[in-house]
Amino acid sequence: MTARGGDVVTSDNIYRKLLEIKHSGKKIAASMGSIAASGGYYIASAAEEIFANPSTVTGSIGVIISFTNYQGLGEKLGISSIHITSGENKVLSDPWSDFTEHAEEIYRDIVEDSFEQFVQVVMEGRNMSKEKVLNLADGRVFSGKKAKSLGLIDQFGSLEDAVDYLKNELKIPDIKVIRYARKTSLLDGITNAQPVLDQPLTNLIEELIAAPPKVMYLMR
């Protein structure tokens, strides 16, 4: 696993699917790559045993919602937004308007709910007290070496070590390892980039400005 995180819902969906597998009686071991932070660590918490390299970057237990605000630029350019809504909270994250304290309170509630969920996952997966998790859950990252001393991982090792662990646990001589990898080439990169290159600049700017905020388990 090499991941610096992702959106909250996707991370939780993967985590819960792994829990289903574990509760069915199957063994789960996680092998961390160079980075397994935030959403990556959230998912790894479902494993019975977590392996990492001493230099693996992990942790980053926390939640983020990011906004881009162009209000100052809009005032200089004479640009503003006009919205006709059914309620005052319908356009809280409009990038051309002032981001109010009221809007911050609403989004902070969402962040806190997702953060509480993250803390609960770590508590259950690592058999830790809430107090201990909260002491670690300020968004900071740890090396694999530090993470082991804190109880966030179990052993130093690679994917091969995780496989050997499962062999011993299941008492079977061999395990078939299936790797899912997306094959890409330079030509694929050029081909995939072409629709973006063909897209008018005005459309790209419009998509950038209109991008909705996302709740993320993400290392920044």
Sequence and secondary structure as in RCSB ss.txt:
>XXXX:A:sequence
MTARGGDVVTSDNIYRKLLEIKHSGKKIAASMGSIAASGGYYIASAAEEIFANPSTVTGSIGVIISFTNYQGLGE
KLGISSIHITSGENKVLSDPWSDFTEHAEEIYRDIVEDSFEQFVQVVMEGRNMSKEKVLNLADGRVFSGKKAKSL
GLIDQFGSLEDAVDYLKNELKIPDIKVIRYARKTSLLDGITNAQPVLDQPLTNLIEELIAAPPKVMYLMR
>XXXX:A:secstr
  B EEEHHHHHHHHHHHHHHHHTT   EEE  SEEETHHHHHHTTSSEEEE TT EEE    EE     HHHHH
HHT       SSTTTTTT TTS   HHHHHHHHHHHHHHHHHHHHHHHHHHT  HHHHHHH SS EEEHHHHHHH
TS  EE  HHHHHHHHHHHHT S            HHHHHHHHHHHHHS HHHHHHHHHH    EEEE  
